[in-house]
Amino acid sequence: MSTERVDLEPDPREGDWLEANRAQWDERVPVHVASEFYDQTALREGRGRLYRIEEAELASLYPEGLEGLRVLHLQCHFGADSLVLAQRGASVVGLDFSRPAIDQARALASEVGLADRARFVHANVYDARHMLPEPESFDLVFTTWGTITWLPDIVEWARIVAWFLKPGGRLYFADNHPAAQVFDGADAATGLPVFSYPYSHPGQAIVAEDGADYATDAVLQQTRSFEWQHPLGEVVEALLDAGLRLEFLREHYEVPWRMHEALVDRGEGMWGWPAERWLPLSVSIAARAPRD
């Protein structure tokens, strides 16, 4: 994989970065739908599950369940997790910038009998307020795994989240930890990942040329992508500045894909360090809109 860091002043609604990322995710959709990584057998049998981090934390946040909640799922990919939430009684709107992903989400919703509870919208996150002009209308904004690294403007993202939440509504966010994203490759002697990127590089995108897919052995034809590193402090500050109140911030030592070669299978789709807890691999945040 080759990478470079480039200075960009992207318009969040357009630009080469957006088209390159969209083309890569469009290509990933059929690959992922057919993959074991995204196996939807449990969902089709009426018992869909999220990863154990989300399962445990949503259970603590909503001990009485999700029945009747109105949920906005940002960057929903082909809607599998959206439909797990709908299967538990939530009314879900999923949004993604990939047209093939949204088409597949709608097809899957019909297949599993959840089209009445799950609606899918084709849009860039930064256009969400134009495509869903429903301020303060959701009990929960849900966004997990491989989301904000694709977004250049974390401040605007936080404002969008806050705009959609009802008074007392909350954000649930889980993703790879930015500290774990500074590594790439592996040391020949130890097998541990090698420091490759700065933790913070404001205003710069990491531009990669890489045909690898995290979920499969497929080699993608759309190899160019743009990603941004958002330090944890900046994410929290953006949410607070948007008016949300932090309920918890938790660091985890596992992640639901093999982020680095050194990671080992920890079961239930999770990967972690072979022995010591070298550094956190993922982070979860719950934040709430004030009631007053």
C-alpha positions in Angstrom: 0.0 0.0 0.0 1.3 3.5 -0.9 0.2 6.5 1.0 0.7 10.2 1.0 -0.5 13.1 3.1 -2.1 16.0 1.2 -3.4 19.4 2.2 -7.1 19.8 1.4 -9.8 22.3 2.0 -12.6 20.0 1.1 -16.2 21.1 0.7 -18.0 18.5 2.8 -20.6 18.0 0.1 -18.3 17.5 -2.9 -14.8 17.0 -4.2 -12.4 14.4 -5.5 -12.1 12.8 -2.0 -15.8 12.2 -1.9 -16.0 10.6 -5.4 -13.0 8.4 -4.8 -14.3 7.1 -1.5 -17.8 6.6 -2.9 -16.4 4.6 -5.8 -14.5 2.3 -3.5 -17.5 1.7 -1.2 -19.8 1.2 -4.2 -17.4 -1.6 -5.3 -17.3 -3.1 -1.8 -21.1 -3.6 -1.5 -21.5 -6.8 -3.6 -18.3 -8.2 -2.2 -19.4 -7.7 1.4 -23.0 -8.9 0.7 -21.5 -12.2 -0.5 -18.9 -12.5 2.3 -18.8 -14.6 5.4 -17.7 -11.5 7.3 -21.1 -10.0 6.7 -23.1 -13.2 7.0 -26.8 -12.3 7.6 -28.1 -15.8 8.5 -29.0 -14.7 12.0 -30.8 -11.6 10.8 -32.8 -13.7 8.3 -33.7 -16.1 11.1 -35.0 -13.2 13.2 -32.2 -13.1 15.7 -29.7 -10.5 14.4 -27.0 -9.3 16.7 -24.5 -6.5 16.8 -20.9 -6.9 18.1 -20.6 -7.6 21.8 -19.4 -4.1 22.6 -22.6 -2.5 21.2 -24.8 -5.3 22.6 -23.6 -4.7 26.2 -23.6 -0.9 26.0 -27.0 -0.6 24.3 -28.4 -2.9 26.9 -27.1 -0.7 29.7 -28.4 2.5 28.0 -31.8 1.0 27.2 -32.5 -1.7 29.8 -36.1 -1.9 28.6 -35.1 -2.4 25.0 -35.4 -0.4 21.8 -39.1 -0.9 21.2 -40.6 2.3 19.9 -37.4 4.3 19.6 -36.8 6.4 16.5 -33.2 5.8 15.3 -31.1 7.5 12.7 -28.2 5.3 11.5 -25.5 7.4 9.8 -23.2 5.7 7.3 -25.2 2.5 7.5 -23.5 0.6 4.6 -26.0 -1.9 3.3 -28.2 -1.7 6.3 -27.4 -4.9 8.3 -27.1 -3.2 11.6 -30.0 -0.9 10.9 -32.2 -3.9 10.5 -30.9 -5.5 13.7 -32.2 -2.4 15.5 -35.5 -2.5 13.6 -35.9 -6.2 14.4 -35.9 -5.2 18.1 -38.8 -2.8 17.6 -37.1 0.5 16.7 -38.1 2.6 13.7 -34.9 3.2 11.8 -33.8 5.6 9.1 -30.4 4.5 7.6 -28.3 6.9 5.5 -25.3 6.1 3.3 -23.5 7.8 0.4 -23.3 4.6 -1.7 -26.3 4.1 -4.0 -25.6 0.3 -4.3 -25.5 0.1 -0.5 -28.9 1.8 -0.2 -30.4 -0.4 -2.9 -29.1 -3.5 -1.1 -30.4 -2.2 2.2 -33.9 -1.7 0.8 -33.8 -5.2 -0.7 -32.6 -6.8 2.5 -35.3 -4.9 4.5 -38.0 -6.3 2.2 -36.5 -9.8 2.4 -36.6 -10.0 6.2 -40.0 -8.3 6.5 -38.8 -5.0 8.0 -39.5 -2.5 5.3 -42.2 -1.0 7.4 -39.7 -0.2 10.2 -36.6 0.6 8.2 -36.3 3.4 5.6 -33.0 4.0 3.7 -31.8 7.3 2.3 -29.1 7.8 -0.3 -27.0 10.8 0.9 -23.7 12.1 2.0 -23.6 12.6 5.8 -23.0 16.3 5.3 -26.2 16.6 3.2 -28.3 14.8 5.8 -30.1 17.9 7.0 -31.3 18.6 3.5 -32.4 15.0 2.8 -34.0 14.6 6.2 -35.4 18.0 7.2 -36.5 16.6 10.6 -34.7 18.5 13.4 -34.9 17.1 16.9 -36.8 14.0 15.6 -34.7 11.0 16.7 -34.3 9.3 20.1 -31.0 7.8 19.0 -28.3 8.6 16.4 -26.3 5.4 15.9 -23.0 5.2 14.1 -20.4 2.5 14.4 -17.3 1.0 12.9 -15.4 2.7 10.1 -17.3 5.9 10.0 -15.6 9.2 10.9 -12.2 8.3 9.4 -13.9 8.9 6.1 -15.1 12.4 7.0 -13.0 15.5 6.8 -14.9 17.8 9.1 -15.6 16.3 12.6 -17.1 19.6 13.9 -19.8 19.6 11.3 -20.5 15.9 11.9 -21.1 16.6 15.6 -23.4 19.5 14.7 -25.4 17.2 12.4 -25.7 14.6 15.1 -27.0 17.2 17.6 -29.4 18.7 15.1 -31.3 15.4 14.7 -31.6 14.5 18.4 -34.7 15.1 20.4 -34.2 16.8 23.8 -32.9 13.9 25.9 -32.0 11.9 22.8 -28.6 10.4 22.6 -25.7 9.5 20.3 -24.2 6.0 20.4 -20.8 5.9 18.7 -18.3 3.0 18.5 -15.3 2.9 16.2 -11.6 2.1 15.9 -9.5 4.1 18.3 -7.5 6.9 16.7 -4.4 5.8 18.7 -4.5 2.4 16.9 -4.6 4.1 13.5 -1.1 5.5 13.7 0.3 2.0 12.8 0.7 0.1 9.6 2.5 -3.0 8.5 4.4 -5.2 10.9 7.9 -5.4 12.4 9.8 -8.4 11.0 11.2 -9.3 14.5 8.3 -8.8 16.8 5.3 -9.0 14.4 3.9 -5.9 16.1 2.6 -3.0 13.9 5.0 -0.2 13.0 4.4 3.5 13.7 3.5 5.0 10.3 1.3 8.1 10.7 1.1 11.0 13.2 -1.7 11.0 15.7 -2.8 14.4 14.5 -2.4 16.0 11.1 -4.9 18.8 11.0 -6.2 19.7 7.5 -4.4 16.8 5.9 -5.9 13.7 4.4 -4.1 10.4 4.2 -4.4 9.3 0.5 -3.9 5.6 0.0 -3.5 3.5 -3.1 -4.6 0.1 -1.9 -6.9 -2.6 -3.3 -7.2 -4.6 -0.1 -10.5 -5.1 1.5 -10.7 -5.4 5.3 -13.5 -8.0 5.2 -12.5 -10.3 2.4 -9.5 -11.4 0.2 -10.9 -9.5 -2.7 -8.7 -7.1 -4.6 -10.6 -3.9 -5.4 -10.3 -2.1 -8.7 -11.0 1.2 -7.0 -7.8 1.6 -5.0 -7.7 5.3 -4.2 -9.2 6.6 -0.9 -9.0 9.6 1.4 -9.1 9.2 5.2 -8.7 11.6 8.1 -7.3 11.1 11.6 -9.5 12.6 14.3 -7.8 12.6 17.7 -10.1 11.5 20.5 -10.0 14.8 22.3 -11.2 16.6 19.1 -14.1 14.2 18.7 -15.2 14.8 22.3 -14.7 18.5 22.1 -16.8 18.6 18.9 -19.7 16.8 20.6 -19.5 19.1 23.6 -19.4 22.2 21.5 -22.4 20.9 19.6 -24.3 21.0 22.9 -24.2 17.3 23.8 -23.4 16.0 27.3 -21.1 13.1 27.6 -22.5 10.0 29.3 -19.5 7.8 28.9 -16.3 7.3 27.0 -14.9 3.8 27.0 -11.7 2.4 25.5 -11.7 -1.3 24.4 -8.9 -3.7 23.6 -10.7 -5.4 20.7 -12.1 -4.4 17.4 -14.4 -6.2 14.9 -11.8 -6.8 12.1 -8.2 -7.6 11.9 -6.9 -4.1 12.0 -3.2 -5.3 12.4 -1.5 -8.5 11.5 -0.5 -9.1 15.2 -4.2 -9.3 16.3 -5.7 -12.7 17.2 -9.2 -14.0 17.0 -11.0 -13.3 20.3 -14.3 -14.9 19.2 -17.7 -13.5 18.1 -16.0 -11.6 15.3 -13.6 -9.6 17.5 -9.9 -9.3 17.3 -7.4 -8.3 20.0 -3.7 -8.3 21.0 -2.1 -11.7 21.6 -1.1 -11.1 25.2 -0.6 -7.6 26.8 -3.1 -4.8 26.3 -0.6 -2.8 24.2 -3.1 0.1 23.5 -6.8 0.4 23.0 -8.1 -0.7 19.6 -11.6 0.8 19.8 -13.6 3.5 21.6 -17.3 4.0 22.4 -19.1 7.1 23.3 -22.6 7.9 24.6 -23.6 11.5 24.6 -27.0 13.1 25.3 -28.9 16.1 24.1 -30.0 18.3 27.0 -33.7 18.2 28.0 -33.9 21.9 28.8 
